[in-house]
Amino acid sequence: MATIFDKILSGEIPCEEVFSDEKCLAFKDITPQAPTHILIIPRKPIPSLKDIKKEDQELLGHLLLKSTEVANAAGLENWRTVINTGEEAGQTVFHLHIHIIGGRKLNWPPG
């Protein structure tokens, strides 16, 4: 079954894109939890970190490097990088994604 992120990647659902390359797409979250809340998703459909393979190592590194570039381009000096893994951890879309959250003081623990 296609996720909302699959539909965004295919262009079926529009997004407010902030970065795109052959491996990933970054866009603004439609329900932001802070002044800056950007999602970065791989173009390869990986449901969660539970499903990564050794062959995904380069892609995962690329996602983290791009998340820093995206955060810097958004003007963030401090931000939180979050990957929820599994329903009980707060994952609601089962397509691996990184949250880049910033623009205000973030408390700990998160919730």
N, C-alpha and C positions, 0 to 999 in steps of 0.2 A: 504494500500500500504506500502510495506517495505521501511524503510529509509536506508540510507547508514550505519547508526549505527546498525540497525538490521542485516545488511549483515556482518558487522564487528563482531558482537556478535556471529553470526552463523558460522564464519570462511570462509564465501564466499569471503570476501574481507580481505586481510591481513592488519595488522597494526603493528606499532612499540610499542609493549606493554611495559609499565613500572610497572604496578601493576594489579593484578587480584585476586578476591575472589568470593565467591558465590553470592554476591550482586552487584558487580560493576566491571568495567574494566576501566583502565586508560591507555592512549596511547598518543604518540606525534602527534600534529596537523600537517597535511600535508601542510598547508599554515600558518606557524607560524608568529605571529605578534610581536614576541620578541625572543631573544635567547632561552628562555625556554617558550614553549607553549604546555601545556598538557591538554587533555580533560579527564574528568572522567564521565562515564555514568552508570546509573543503568541498571542492566540486565532486570528489569521489564520495559516494554514499557509504559512510561508516556510521552505524547506529549510535555507538558510544565508545568510550575508552575501553570498555570491556571487550570490544570487538576488533581492536587494533592488532595488526600483524607486524612481524619484523620488517616486511616490505613497506610498511607505512612510516618507517623511521624518518626518512627524508621529508616526507609530507608534513609530519608533525613538527619537525624543526622549522620548516618553512612557515607554518601557521603561527608559531610563537614569534619568529622574527618579524613577520608581517604585522602581528598584533602590536608589537612595540612601535613599528613605523606608523601604524594607524593611530595609536595613542599619541605619539609625538605630533603627527599632522593635525590632530584634533586640539592641540595646544595643552595637553595634559602633562603636568610635571609629576603627578602622583596618580596612580590608578590601581584598581583591583582587576586581576585577571582570574576568571572563574570558568571551570569546566565542571558542570554537574554530571554525575555518572549514576544513572539509575533513578527510578521514580521516587524512592524515599529520599534521595539526595536533592530532589527538586528538578530533575530533568523532565521536561514536558514535551519536547520535540526530540524524537529519536533519530537524529542526524547530528553527529558530533558538531559542537559549536563552542566557541570561546566568547565569553562576555568580557568586554572591556568597559569598566565602569569607573567614572570619576567626575570631577567637577565640584565635589563637596567632600567634607570629612566623612569617611566611612568607618562605622563602628565595628567592634569585634566583641563577641562572636556575631556573625552575620544574621543568625536567626534560627 
